[in-house]
């Protein structure tokens, strides 16, 4: 099936939601009110039941009843949503495939404000989002939203909408305490503490302010997967399993490709790697995060408001992108000025980022090893001892172990004062060939304007023709301080790197057939300084033969420009330099390099001919040199997705039964990816001889585009049913499938999504007086995870979450609960944390 924008396939989507206003008594008979107003689907108010795209929602009552400890954790129970857990303090939202631990394809906003970290191009979990006391509702659109939101929104958007201080006043304090790492092989149970506050006051009908914040102190989940990713490195000499001297263990760092050599020992070739350190050796799993915000509001009229908001966060936890990092005093700040009226919205904000004393765990392990003994000395000592041991009659396995023990003599030992001092020293050296520091300072400036013409100016025209018309435009500029390692300005080393984008959209909504048919058309144009303008159109329709039955369909096209990191990075990392994909960064490298995959095949063939077929090294090189392939990839281009969706949403049985079903089909082009490619050194030797020896080549990891066109499709069904006596049962099931890949060049981003997942929940907000409960079962199938850090199969898992809460008084609520109640440890991706049970209690006090 070939996709293009002129074809039209209708898709389907779901939502189960419950509504509660904090100041009103819960009406259990109306807790599935799909007529509730939403704003995220089209940037204007409309009924959820008649939304033109799939949209998932959490409201106050749903959050209160959730068996998860926070609203952000509860997102993983929504239909069609995938959540990855790199850390207890950092979780990643995705939808509809092509997931990774830094999801630059999914936009996360707070009150319509992008809360990404500028240099990363993606949010760091909920580090700068609202806490549980200030959240009003969550609206998530799975699937491409580029026509409305532009930039990175090709997999979806999440909008966290906070409480208005004019409507929600008073002082609210919440304390959560609990423990995790129960029955962990790496730790005794560890204590968790989270303190939340919110203070809001309307001084009169004109002025109001609010402030909120969170302080978390805990011990993170441990990552200790010791699966060998290079298990066949020495299969030609039968050195397998624990006897493999070239092993690459998932959560051990310093044993990767850049830390290995092929040694000729006793006439045979062996792949040998340095010993490395486990993740637990080189990081602190202590988690200590703080965030706070303060906002001032002024109402010029009842429908015209201006506000200023300041937010800040200080992060100390594990973070992951290509490698895993320790964030230490990582600070993000944001200033937001917002004006809104009935027809006009103006937003302008500045986000600043300072990575503080953060560091790369892999680089830390590599350079602790190298600071004790250089690679040249270590491999020379290994070779000398191996020859001595074999001359003394030791077996191959014994000689390998002796050689490693001797080469490692005097090595820094974990948990010693000297080892800790070395970590402290290397965490400040901003060159990953000799240190591990992450020293980035960046800013993001954004301004946008939106005008609904038919709310005021063309109101009578819009009412007469059943038409709504709005437009908007925005401008964004990134400013990065060159640090000499992570970022270098290629044109002027003394100046900041600037990277801007601008765009605008026009949207019209027209009603037909006595308001039973709604058609929405949007056209957006985005321009990046390094690329030609890109057009993102969307056409959607909603047919409602009756108010209870709503059929929707949409087709849209979206683009994603490279993030700052993908465009401009220039990182020394373990002997391999990672280079941004713009021509000003990587000119000449693409044209003169050979792919690492062909080099590895060439080196393996040479090793086999030397070890098994008795060829000399020079003859083996000559025989196999045709395996070497020049790099055919080139400079980075924007990603593109064409998305088709249709769905059906309804309320039945006097609104007791709510159903939502969706189907989508996507086509991805130019998926951004990294390719390892090496340039042979200019040392007088021929290309093949240089590429046989890892020391005779300059090694790069280049940002480029996959040549593969990827197709994926999926479907999800959501349901909720109101049982007698306020019991509610709800659930959803999601199917996601990578259909096929044209070309299948192996460079395309990993789909990284389970084929099947489902959630079943039952609860009652008032099973006895004010006593409520909820139990949720969540399951996902096993799936293939592919990333630069590690590739492998993520096993299936099932978790059981439960909570009981009670209003002890009108202003005091107590809640106890547990996630993964059975404590069966699992991980959400290869190389990530091992996640066990989390037991917690929560006490919330509100005072007007």
N, C-alpha and C positions, 0 to 999 in steps of 0.2 A: 504494500500500500504506500503510494508516494504522497507525501504531504506538501501542500502549498496553500497560500492564504486564500486562494479562490475556491478551494474545496471546503465543504462544511460538514463537520461531524459533530453531533450533539453529545454532550457528556453529562454526568450526574453527580450530586454531592449531598452531604447530610449534616444535621445538627440536632443535638438534644440540649435544651437549655431550661433553666429555671430562673425565675425572676423574683427579686426581693428588694425592696427599698429599706434602707437601714432604719428609717424613721417610722415605717409602717409595719403593721402586723402581717405576717406571711399568710397569703391566701392560698392554701394548698390546692384548691380546685383550679387555680390558674397558674400553677408553677411551671407549665410548659407553654408559656405564651409566646408563640412564634411571631406574633404581630409586634413584638417589641422593636423599637427603632434602633437601627444601626447606622454607622457613618462611614465605615472603612471601605465598603464595596465600591462606592462611586464618589467618595469624598463629599457626600451630601446625605442628609437624613432620608431614610427609606425603611419600609418594613422588612424585617428579616425574611418573612415568608415569601416576599416577592423580590428578594435579592437576585441579581442576574448571574451570580457565580456562587460556587461553594463557599460557605463561610461558617467557621466554627466559633463558638462563644462560651465564655465562662462569666457568670455573674456572681453577685455577692452570696446568694444562697448556695450556689453550686460550690463555691470556694469554701464556704463554711462547712459544708457536708463532705468535702473531699477527704479521702483517707491519706492524702499526701500532706507533708508538713507546711507547704507554701503554695500559693497560687501558681507560681512558676513551675513547680514540680507537677502540679495537677494538669498542666498542658499535655503531658505525655499520655493522658487518658482520652484525649480528644480524637475524633475520627480522622484518619488520614494523616496524623502527625507522628513524626519520628523524632525522638529525643536521644542524643548521644551524651554520655557522661564521662568526660575526661577527668573530672574532679568533683568532689563534694561541693566546691564553690564555683563550678563552671560547667554549665550544661548548654547544649547546642540544639536549636530547633531546626527541623527541616521538613519538607513535604515533597512527595512525588519523585524521589530518587536522586541519584548523584549527590549523596551526602558526604560530608567530611567534617573534620573537627574544627575547621575555621570556615564556616559556611557563608561565603561572600555572595551566594546566590539568593539568600533569604534576608529580607530587611526587617529589622526589629525597631519599633518606635514607641515612644511614650508621648501620648497626646499629640500624635502626628509628627514628633521630633525624632529624627534618626539618632540612635544612641550608640553608633558604632565607634570603635577605637580607630582614629584616623589612619595610622600607618598600616593597620591590619585590614581595614575595610569591612569589618564585621563586628558585631557586638561581643562582649565578653560575658556571656550568660546574662544574668540580671544584675550585673554589678552596678549599673547606673540606672536601673529601673526602679519602680515604686516598690515599697514593702507591702506586706499583707494588710496593713491598716489603712493605706491610702489608695489601694486599688479599688476601682469601681466596677470595671468589667474588662474582659479581654476579647478582642475580635481578631480572628486569624483567617486569612484567605490562603488556602493551599493552591499552588499553581501560579502561573505567570500573572503579574500585576504591573508589568512594565508600562503599559499604556497610561496608567494613572500615576504610578509612583516612580517610573523611570529607573535609572541606575541599575542596582543589583537585584531587582525584584522579579527574577525570572523563575524562581521556585516558590515565591509567596511572600507575604508580609504578616507580621504580628503587630497589632496596635494595642498598647496597654493604656487604658483610659482611667485617669485618676479622679478622685472625689473633688467636687467643687466646694471650696471653703464656705461659700454662702449657704449651701444646703447641708453640709456635714460639718458641724462644729463640735468643739470640745477637746478634751485631752484624753487620749487613748494610749495605753501602755500594754505591751504584750511581752511575756517572757516564755521562751521555749527552751526546754532542757531535755536532754536525752543522751543516748550513747550509741555508738556504732563500732565497727571492727570486732563484733562479738564472734568468738570462736575463729578469729583470723589466724592463719598460720604465721603471721608476721608481727602480731601485736596482741597485747591484752586489750579488753574492751576500753574504748576511749570516750571521754565525756564531750558532750556537745552543748553549747550555750548560745542562744540568740536572743538579743534584746531589741525590740522594736518600739518606736514611739511615733505619735502624730499629734500635733497641736494645731487647731484651726480656730480662727475667730473672725467673725464679721462685725466690725465696729459699728457699722450702720449699713444702709442700703448701697453705699458707694464703695466703701473700703473693706478689704478682708485680707487676711494673710494665713499661710499655713507653713508648717515645717514638719518634716518627718525624717526618720533615719533608722539605721540598723547596725548593730555591732554583733559579729559572729566570731566565736572562738571555738575551735574544734581540731580534731586530727583527721586528715584527709584519708580517703580510700588508698590502699596500697596497689601498686602495679608491679607484679612479679611473675610475669609470663616468661618462662625460660625455654620455650620451644625454639629449636634450631632452625633458622631460616636458610642456612647454607649446608644442609645435612649431607649433600652429595659432593661436597668440595673435594674429598679425598677418596671417593668410591673406587677409583682405579687401583688404590693400594689397600682397600678394605679397612680403612680407618673410619669407622662409623660410630654414631651415637656419642657417648662421652669420650671416646678415643679420637674424635675428629679434631685435629689441631687448627682447623679453619672455620670453626663454628661461629655462627652469628646468632646469639640468643636475643629474643625479642626485647626484653627489658633489661638487658645488659648493654652498656654503651662503651665504646672504645674497641670493639671487636668487629666493626663494620668493614666494608670493602676498602675504605681508605686506610685501614689499620692492618691490612693483610698483604702478604707477599707470596709469590711462588718461589720456593727455594729448591735448588738442585742439591740433593743430599744422597750420597752413596750411589750416584748415577741415576736417581729417579727424582721426579718433581713432586713436591708437596705444597699444598696451600696451607700457610701458617698465619694465624692472626694473633695479635697481642691479647692479653688476658682480659682486659676491660674490668669495669666495675658495675655492679647492679645499680638500678635506680635508687634503691634504698640507701646505698652507700653514699651517693653524691647529692642527696637532697634532704630537706627538712619537710616532713609531712604535716607540720603544724600549720593550721589554717587560722588566719586572723584578718578578717575583712571588716571594713567600716564604710558606710555610705550615708550621706545626708543631703537634704535639699531644703531650700527656703524659697517661698514665693509670695509676691505682693500683687494684689489685684485691685483694679479701680474700674468701676462701672460708670461710663459717661452717661449712658441711659440703660434701661432695663435690658436691651438687646445689643449693647455696644460696650465692649470690655477691652482693657489693655492690662497686660500682666508682665512681670519680670520674674524669672526663676533662675536660681543658682543651684547647681548640683556638683557634688564631688564624691569620689570613691577612692579608697586606698586598698589595694588588693595584695594579699599575701597567701598564695595558694599555687597549685599546679595548673599549668596551662599547656595546651598542645596545638601546634599547627603541623608543619612537616616533622619537626622534632618536638620533644617535650621540654618545657621550661619551668623554672621556679620563678614565680613572680614575687618580688620582694620590694615593698614600698612602691608599687606600681600605681601611679596616680592619674586619674582622668578628671577633668573639670569641664563644666558646661555652663554657659550663660545664654539664656533664652529670652528674647523680647517678642511678645505675641499680641497681635491686635485682631479682634474678631467682632463682626457685626452680623446682621441677618444675611448680608450678601457678600461681604468682603472678609477675607482672612489674609493677614500678613504675618509671616514668621521670619525671624532672623536669629541665628544662633552661632556661637563660637564654641568649639570643643577643643580642648588642649589635652595632650598626652605626654607623660613623662614616665619611662619604664623604670626609673629608680635604680635599684641594685639587683635587678633581675638577671638571670643567666640561663644559658642553654645546657641542659643536662648531658647531652651527648658530648658537646665540646668540653665540658668540665671533666668528664671521665677520660676522654682522649688525652687531654693536656695535663692531667695529673700523672698519667702514665708517662708522657713524654718529658715532663719536668723531672721525673726520677731518672729516666734513661731515654735517649733519643732512639728513634726507630732504627737508625743505622747500627748503633751500638747493641741494641736489644737483639736484633736479628743476627748480628755477628756472634754474640754470646750464645744464642740458641744454636746456631750452626756448629760452633766449636764444641759445645757440650754434646750435641747429638753425635758428632764424629767420634768423640772420646768414648761415649757410652757404647756405641756399636762396636768400636775396636775392642772394648772390654767384654764383648760377647752378649750384651743385653739384647732383648727382643726389640722389635720396632716400637711396640707400644711403650715399653719401659724406657727406651731411649727418648721418645717424644716427651714423656712426662718428666724425665730428668732434665732434658734440655729446657723445658719451660720453667721448672723450679729454679734452675741456676740463673736463667735470664731474668727471672723475677726477684732474685735476691736483693734485698734493700728497698723493695717497692713500698710506697706509702700504704699504710694499713688503715682501713676504715675505722671511724669512731675514736681515733687517737687525737691528741691535741695538735700534733703536727699535721695530720690529715685535715682537720678543721681549719687550721691556719692556711693551708694550701688552697682550700675551697674559697676562703675569704679573699685571698690574694688573686686567684684567677677570676673571681667574679667581678673584678674591677679592671681586667685587661680586655680592652675592646678590639680584639682580633682573634677570631676563632681558630686560627692556626696555632696560637700559643696561649690563648685565654678562653673565656666563656661569657663575657659580659654582654648583656643586651642593653645598649645605650641609645635609645631613640627618643627624640623630642619632636612632636608633630602637632599641627593644628588643622582643624577643618572649619571653614567658614561657609555658611549656607544662608541664602535668603530666598524666600518664595512668596508669590502673590497669587491669590485665587479670588475670582469674582463670579458670583452667580447672578447673571443678568436678569433672569426671570423672577427673582425674589422681590426686586424693587423696581428697577428701571423699566423692565419690559413685563411687569407683572400682568397687566391686562391683556397684553399680546399672548403671553404664555398660557393664561387661563382660557383665552378664547380658542387657541389652537392646541391646547393640551400638550404644551411643549415646555421643556426646561433647557436652558442653555447656559453653560458656564465655560470659563477658560482660566488658564493659569500659566505661570512661568516660574522658573527658578534658576539660580546660579550657585555653583559650588566650587570652592577652591581649596586644595590641600597645600599645606606648606610644611616641608620636612627639613629639619636641620641636618645637614650632612655630618655623619659621625665618623667617617673614614673606614667603617667596616660594613655596617648594614646598608647604609646609603652613601653614595658619592655623587656630587653634582658633576655630570660629565662635561658641562660647558664652562662652569666657573666654580671651582672648589670652595671659594669663599662665600658663596651665596646659597640661600635656601633653594630647595627644589620646589617649584610650583607646578601644580597639575590641576587644570580647571575643566569644568564641564558646565554646560548650560542647556536649557531645554524648555519646552512649553507644550501645552495640550489644549485642545478644544473638545468639549463633550456636549452632546445633545441627547435628550430623552424625549420620546414622542409616544403618546398613548393613542391606541386605535380601538375600534370595535367596542365602544361603550366601556372603555378603560380595561378591557380584558387582555389586550396585547400591549406590552411595553417593549419598545426597541431603544437600545442605548448604543450610540456610536461615539467612539473616542479616537482621536488621532493625536499622537504625541511625536515630537521631533526632539532628538537629543544630539548635541554637538560636543565632542571632546577635542581638545586642542590638537591631538595627534591623529584624529580620524575624521573622515567625512561624516556629514549628518546622517543619522539613522532614524528611520520612521517606524514607530511602534503603533499600529492600529489595533482596535478592538471593536467587534460588533457583537452585541448580546441581545437576547430577547427573552421575555418572560410571558408565557401565556397562562392566564388564570380564568378558566371557564367558570369557576366558582371561587369565592375567597379562600376555600379550604384546599383547593388543588392548584398547584403551581408548577408548570413545566418550564425549565430554563435551558438556554443553549448559548454558547459563546464560541468565538474564534478570535485568536489574537496572536500577534507577533511581538517578540521582545528581544532586546539586546542587552548585553552586559559589557561595559568597558572594563579594561584591566584595572585592578586595584593598584594603589601606590606600590605595594610590595611586588606585585607581578610585573609592573612596568619598570621600576627603577632599582630593585634590589641589586646589591653587589657584595656578596658575603663570602668571606674566607671561612670555610667549614670543613675541617678535617682533610685539607689538601684538595678539596673540590670547591671551586668557586661557583656560587649560584648567581646568575646574571639575569636581570630584568629583560623582558622581551622587546622593548622598543629599540629601533635601529640605533639611536644615540647611545644605547648601553651595550649592545652585543654585535656591532658591526665588525665583520671579519671573522668572527668565531664560527657562526653558522657555516660560512663558505669553506672553512679549512678544517673542519672537525670530522671525526669518525664516530659512529654511534657506539656507546658503551656495550650494548647488547651484542653487536658484531665482534667487538674486541674480546668480550668474555667467551663467545663461541670459538673464536680464533685461539685464545689462550688455552681453553679446555682441549681443543683438538691437538695443539702442540704438546700439551701435557700427556695426553693419551698416547701419541706417537712416540714420545720419549720413554714413557714408563712401560708400555705394553708392546710396542712394535720395534723398539731398539734403535730408532733413528737418532742421529745427532741433533742437537738443538738447532743448528743452522739449517739442516735439511728439513726438519719438521716445520720451521718457520717458512721456508721456501714452498713446501708442499701445501700449506694451509693459508697462505696470504690472501688467496682469492675470497676468503670468508669475510675479510674486512670490507665494510660498507661506508661510503661517504655519507655524511649527514644530509638528508634531503629536506629537512624541515627549515622553516624560515621565521621571520619576525612576527610578533604577536598581533592578532586581529581580534575584534570583538566577538564574543560568543553570540549565538542566535538561537532562539527557540520559537517554534510555531506550535501553538497549543489549541486543542479542540476539547470542548467540555459540554456535557449536557447532564441534566439532573431533574429530579422531581422531589418536591417538598410538600408535605400535607399535615393537617391535623384531622383526626377522626374520633368517633365515639365521644362527642361532646368535649373535644380537646383533651381527652384522656390519653389518646395514642398519638404520638408524633413520629413521623417517618421522614427520612431524608436519604436519598440515594444519588450517587453521581458516577459518571464514567468520564475518563479523559484519555487522550492520545496526544503524545508530544513527539516532536522531532527536534533534536539538538544538532547544531552545526558548530564547528570551530571550538569545541570544548577546550578550554585552556588547560594546559598540562605542562609538565616538566620532562625534558629529555636529557639523559646523561650522554655527553659527547666529549671526546678528548681530542686535543690537538697535539700531534707529535712534535717534540722539540727539534729545533734547528741546531743539531749537534754533529752533522756530518754523516750520521747513520741513516739507513733507508727507513722508510715508513714502517714496514712490517717489524723490523728489529726493534724499533722504538716502542711500538705498540705491544710487543710481547713483554716488555719490561715496564712495570707500572711507574718506575722512577723516571722514565724517559718520555713522559707525556704530561701536558697540562690538562687537568681534569675540570670539566665544567658541568653544571646543571643549568640548562637554559629554559626559560619560559617561552613556550610556543603553543601552537594549536594542533590538536589531533586532526588527522585527515579523515577520520571516521565520522560518518553521520549516524547518530544513535537514535533509536526509536524506542519509546517505552509507553506503556499504557497501564491503566489501573482502574479500580472501582472501589467504592466504599459504601457501606450501608450503616446508618445510624437509627436507633429506635429508642423511644422511652414510653413507658406505660404507667399510668397512675392507678395503683391498686387501691382497694378499700383501706380505710383507716390511715391514709396518708403514706402508705408504703409506695415506693417507686422502684421500678426495675428499668434499667437502661443498659444499652450496650452498643457496640459497633464492631464491624469487621472491615478490614482493609486488605485489598489485593494490589500488589505492585509487581510489574513484570518488565524486565528489559527485553523488548521484543527481538531486536536484532541490531547488528552493527554492520553497515556497509563499509568495506575496507578492513575493519578490525585490525588496526595497525598496532594495537597493544599500548598505545600512548593515551587513549581516551581515559577520562576520569572514571574511577570505579563507581559502579551503580550503588553499591554499598547499602542496600535496602532489603529487608526481609520480604519474601514473596507474600506471606500471610501474617497478619497480626490481628488480634481481637481483644476486646475489653468487655467484661460483664460486671455490672454493679447493681447492688440492691441496698436501699437505705430508707430511713424514715426520720424526718427532722423532729418529730414529736411522738416517739414510740410510747413514752409515758411522761405526761406533763411536758417539761422542757428538755427531756432526755432524748437525744437523737443518736443515730449511728449510721455507718456506711461501711460496706465491704466490697472490695473491687478485686477482680481477678484479671490479670493482664498476661497475654502470651504473645510471643513472636517466634517464627520459624528460624532455623539456622540460615545463614547466608554468607556469601563470599565477600570478604573485606579486602580491598586493594588500596594501598597507599604507599607513599615513599618510605614511611617508617617500617611498615610490615604488611605482609599479605598472608591471608589464611582464612579459614572458615570460622565464623562466630557461631558457637553452638546455640541451639534454641534454648529458650528459658521461659519459665512461668513464675510470676510473682503474685503474692496475695497481700493486699493492703487492707487495713481495717482501722476504724476510729470510732470512738464514743465521745460525744460532747454534751454538756449540760449547762444551762443558764442557771448558775447558782443564785444569782439575783438579777434584777433588770439590767444592771450594768456590769455584770461579772460572768464570764464564760470560761469553763474549764474543758479541756479536750485532751484525751490521751489516744495514742495511735501507734501504728507500726507499719513501715513499708518493708516489703520482702519478708513478711512475718515468719516464714519457714526457714529463713537464713540460709538458703541455697545460693552460694556465691556464683555470680555471673559477671560477664563484661559485655559492654555494648559494642565494642569493636576491638580489633587486634592491636595490642600494645597499650590498651587503656587500663583504667583502674578495675580491680576486682571488687564488685559491689555486693555487700551482704545486707543484713537487716539493719534498719534504723528505727529505734524505739524512742518515742518522744512524748512529752507532756507539754501542754500549752495553756497559759493563763492570760486572759485578756480583760482589762479593766477600762471602762469608759466613764468619763465624767463630763457632764455638760458645763 
